[in-house]
Amino acid sequence: MKKKILKTERIFVAGAGGMAGTAICKALRKYGYGKFQGGEILTPNRNELNLLDLVAVRKWFEKNKPTVVIIAAAKVGGILANSIYPTEFLLENLKIQNNLIETAWKFKVKRLLFLGSSCIYPKYAPQPIEEEALLTGKLESTNEWYAISKISGIKLCEALRKQYDFDAISLMPTNLYGPGDNYHPKNSHVMASLIRKFNDATKKSLPSVTCWGTGKPLREFLHVDDLGEAVVFVLEKWDPNAINAPLDKNGVPLTILNVGTGLEISIKELSEKIASIANYKGEIIWDNSKPDGTPRKKLNINKITSLGWKPSIELNKGIKNTLREYNNP
């Protein structure tokens, strides 16, 4: 099968300094991108390119002429951050993705991949969640601002493909973890928060660790290096217009695909697993006054696996490696 992108592409990874962006760049280099004559992986940092500034983005495109764009840039955070900064989560993400998607289209970029999130799906979507569940129900209130911005990006990509035949595709990763994660005490996601808590508690010999909620919600976790592999895979091999491309239930080609492991674990079990790996011997206390978030969020990954991709990093191994990297940055 002919690959959709070449080794000579000029690939712009927006958000290359973040956890997902770093893993994507790592995977691109692993498969030879940026090494052939004319090919380059473009990774401007925030000082070099302000993605919130449309004029700056257009000037950068004009100067650097990317042929492939990967959007891994976003303002992200956990339940607390979303509740404190709803305006920033909505406005900044809309600006970043609109600036990049519109400019990529106007500069006739060959392929664009937009990285969404599993939080785009309704709070009570049937499990495991299929791509068609998008916009079929109410969002989880603890991250609706971020989710709405991501849905807008997905729909803009879809609109440009439908109206102008612009080759934009979107991936919906489940909860990510791994090297480069955000371990901020207030702004981190659940996996990073638990790794920090139990690692620090072990070092300080704390008698107990308090975790948010009841521990009952079920979550799916994907190592970020598996996401990097998935991004390269779909850029090379997924053509929504191909005969064998995944279709929705109405037989219409999909332009979004879920990316995950297809496996889930309760937050309570995850906490106990991380505590064990971190060698923490104290008590785990659950603060029921704090929100649980969505009760369950397992992705159906049948469509991307039908194309030939599958995850490779098992959860125990992934947590051990992440804990090691956390202690040796």
C-alpha positions in Angstrom: 0.0 0.0 0.0 1.3 3.4 -1.0 2.1 5.6 2.1 0.2 8.9 2.4 3.3 10.8 3.4 6.9 10.7 2.3 10.2 10.7 4.3 11.0 14.1 2.6 8.0 15.9 4.2 8.4 19.1 6.2 6.5 18.1 9.3 5.3 20.7 11.7 4.6 19.3 15.2 2.7 22.0 17.1 3.2 21.5 20.8 6.4 19.5 20.2 7.6 20.3 23.7 4.6 18.7 25.5 4.2 15.1 26.5 2.3 14.0 23.3 4.4 16.2 21.0 7.6 14.8 22.3 6.5 11.2 21.8 5.2 12.0 18.3 8.6 13.6 17.4 10.3 10.5 18.8 8.2 8.2 16.7 8.7 10.3 13.5 12.5 10.1 13.9 12.3 6.4 14.7 10.8 5.8 11.2 13.2 8.0 9.4 11.3 11.3 9.1 13.5 14.4 9.2 16.6 12.5 8.0 16.2 12.6 4.2 17.2 15.4 1.9 14.6 18.2 2.1 12.8 16.5 5.0 12.6 18.2 8.3 10.7 17.9 11.6 9.7 21.5 12.6 9.4 22.1 16.3 9.2 25.8 17.2 8.8 26.6 20.9 6.6 29.2 22.4 9.2 31.9 22.1 9.7 31.2 18.5 6.0 30.9 17.6 3.0 32.2 19.5 0.2 29.9 18.4 -2.4 32.3 19.8 -1.3 35.0 17.3 -2.8 34.4 13.9 -0.5 36.8 12.1 2.5 35.2 13.6 1.3 31.7 12.6 0.7 32.8 9.0 4.2 34.4 8.8 5.8 31.3 10.2 4.0 29.1 7.6 5.0 31.4 4.8 8.7 31.2 5.9 8.9 27.5 6.8 6.5 25.9 4.3 5.4 22.8 6.2 3.8 20.0 4.1 2.3 18.0 7.0 0.9 19.5 10.2 0.3 17.6 13.5 -1.6 19.6 16.2 -0.6 18.3 19.6 -0.6 21.8 21.1 -3.4 22.6 23.7 -4.0 24.0 27.1 -4.6 20.9 29.2 -5.2 20.1 32.9 -7.3 17.9 35.3 -10.6 18.4 37.0 -9.5 21.2 39.3 -7.8 23.3 36.5 -10.8 23.0 34.3 -13.1 24.2 37.1 -10.9 27.2 37.9 -10.0 28.3 34.4 -13.0 27.6 32.1 -12.5 30.7 30.0 -8.9 29.9 29.3 -9.6 26.3 28.5 -12.2 27.3 25.9 -10.7 30.4 24.4 -7.1 29.5 24.2 -7.7 26.1 22.7 -10.1 27.6 20.1 -7.5 30.1 19.1 -4.7 27.7 18.9 -6.5 25.1 16.8 -8.4 27.6 14.6 -5.1 29.5 13.8 -3.3 26.3 12.9 -6.1 24.5 11.0 -7.2 27.5 8.9 -3.6 28.5 8.1 -2.7 24.9 7.1 -5.7 24.8 4.8 -4.9 28.2 3.2 -1.3 27.3 2.7 -2.4 24.0 1.0 -0.7 21.6 3.5 -0.8 18.0 2.2 -2.1 16.3 5.4 -3.2 17.6 8.8 -3.7 15.5 12.0 -5.6 17.1 14.8 -5.2 15.5 18.3 -8.5 15.5 20.2 -9.4 13.8 23.4 -11.7 11.1 24.7 -13.5 13.7 26.9 -15.3 14.9 23.7 -17.8 12.0 24.2 -21.0 12.3 26.3 -20.7 11.5 30.0 -23.1 8.5 29.7 -22.1 7.3 26.3 -22.7 3.5 25.7 -19.5 1.6 26.6 -17.1 0.9 25.0 -17.4 4.3 23.3 -17.6 4.3 19.5 -16.6 7.3 17.3 -20.3 7.8 16.4 -21.1 8.7 20.0 -19.9 12.2 19.4 -22.6 14.8 20.0 -25.2 12.3 21.1 -25.5 13.4 24.7 -24.5 15.8 27.5 -20.8 16.3 28.3 -19.1 15.7 31.7 -19.4 19.1 33.4 -15.9 18.9 35.0 -14.2 19.2 31.6 -16.9 20.5 29.2 -14.9 23.7 28.3 -12.0 21.7 27.1 -14.2 19.2 25.4 -16.2 21.8 23.5 -13.0 23.4 22.1 -11.8 20.0 20.9 -15.2 19.2 19.3 -14.9 22.5 17.5 -11.5 21.5 16.1 -12.8 18.1 15.0 -15.8 19.7 13.2 -13.6 22.3 11.5 -11.4 19.6 10.1 -14.5 17.7 9.0 -16.0 20.8 7.4 -12.8 21.6 5.4 -12.6 18.0 4.2 -16.3 18.0 3.2 -16.3 21.5 1.5 -12.8 21.9 0.2 -11.4 18.3 0.1 -8.7 19.3 2.6 -7.0 16.2 3.9 -7.5 16.6 7.7 -7.9 13.7 10.1 -8.4 13.5 13.8 -7.4 11.1 16.6 -9.1 10.7 19.9 -6.6 9.3 22.5 -7.7 8.0 25.8 -6.0 9.1 29.0 -2.3 9.5 28.4 0.6 9.0 30.7 4.4 8.6 30.4 7.5 10.8 30.2 7.0 14.5 30.1 3.7 14.4 31.9 2.6 17.4 34.1 3.0 16.6 37.8 1.7 19.9 39.1 -0.1 19.5 42.4 -3.2 21.3 41.1 -3.2 21.0 37.3 -2.2 17.4 36.7 -4.3 14.5 35.4 -5.1 11.4 37.5 -2.2 9.2 36.6 0.5 11.9 37.1 -1.2 13.1 40.3 -1.1 9.6 41.8 2.5 8.9 40.7 3.6 12.1 42.4 1.6 11.5 45.5 2.7 8.0 46.2 6.3 8.5 45.1 6.6 11.5 47.4 4.8 9.8 50.3 7.2 6.9 50.1 10.2 9.2 50.2 8.8 11.1 53.2 7.4 8.0 54.9 4.0 9.6 55.2 1.3 7.5 57.1 -1.4 8.2 54.6 -2.2 9.5 51.1 -5.6 11.2 50.3 -7.1 10.6 46.9 -10.0 12.4 45.3 -13.5 11.0 45.0 -14.6 7.4 45.7 -12.1 5.5 43.6 -15.0 3.8 41.7 -14.7 5.4 38.3 -13.2 3.3 35.6 -10.5 4.6 33.3 -8.4 3.5 30.3 -4.7 4.5 30.1 -2.4 4.7 27.0 1.3 5.2 27.2 2.2 8.3 25.3 4.8 6.3 23.2 2.0 4.2 21.9 0.2 7.4 20.8 3.3 8.5 19.0 3.3 5.2 17.1 -0.4 5.6 16.3 0.1 9.1 14.9 2.8 8.0 12.5 0.7 4.9 11.5 -2.4 6.8 10.6 -0.5 9.6 8.8 1.1 6.9 6.6 -1.8 4.5 6.2 -5.2 5.9 6.9 -7.0 7.3 4.0 -10.7 8.0 4.9 -11.6 7.7 1.2 -10.0 4.3 0.7 -12.2 1.2 0.1 -11.1 -0.5 3.3 -11.4 2.7 5.4 -13.5 2.6 8.6 -17.1 3.6 8.1 -19.8 4.8 10.6 -23.0 2.9 11.0 -24.5 4.7 8.0 -21.7 3.6 5.8 -20.1 7.1 5.7 -16.3 7.3 5.9 -15.1 8.4 9.4 -12.6 11.2 9.8 -11.9 10.5 13.5 -10.5 7.4 15.1 -10.2 6.4 18.8 -6.8 5.5 20.1 -6.5 3.5 23.3 -5.8 0.0 24.8 -9.4 -1.3 25.1 -8.6 -2.1 28.7 -9.9 -0.3 31.9 -9.1 -0.1 35.6 -10.8 1.6 38.5 -9.1 4.6 40.1 -9.0 2.6 43.3 -7.2 -0.3 41.7 -4.9 2.1 39.9 -4.0 3.8 43.2 -3.2 0.5 44.8 -1.1 -0.5 41.8 0.9 2.7 41.8 1.3 2.5 45.6 2.7 -1.0 45.3 5.1 -0.1 42.4 6.3 2.9 44.4 6.7 0.7 47.5 4.3 2.8 49.6 3.1 1.0 52.7 0.8 3.6 54.3 -3.0 4.1 54.2 -5.0 5.3 51.2 -7.8 7.6 52.2 -10.6 8.6 49.8 -12.0 12.1 50.0 -15.7 11.6 48.9 -16.3 15.4 49.0 -14.3 15.7 45.8 -15.8 14.9 42.3 -15.3 11.6 40.6 -15.8 12.9 37.0 -17.2 10.6 34.4 -18.1 7.2 35.9 -16.7 5.2 33.0 -14.8 6.0 29.8 -13.6 3.1 27.8 -12.9 3.6 24.1 -13.9 1.1 21.3 -10.7 0.9 19.3 -11.9 -1.7 16.7 -11.7 0.8 13.9 -8.0 1.7 14.2 -7.0 -1.9 15.0 -8.9 -3.0 11.8 -6.3 -0.9 9.9 -3.4 -2.8 11.6 -2.4 -0.7 14.6 -2.4 -1.9 18.2 -0.9 -0.7 21.5 2.3 -2.5 22.8 3.1 -1.1 26.2 1.4 -3.0 29.1 0.2 -0.9 32.1 2.5 -2.3 34.8 5.6 -1.8 32.6 4.5 1.7 31.6 3.9 2.8 35.2 7.3 1.4 36.3 9.1 3.2 33.5 7.2 6.4 34.1 8.0 6.3 37.9 11.7 5.8 37.0 11.6 8.8 34.7 9.8 10.9 37.3 12.7 10.2 39.7 15.4 10.7 37.1 14.2 13.6 34.9 
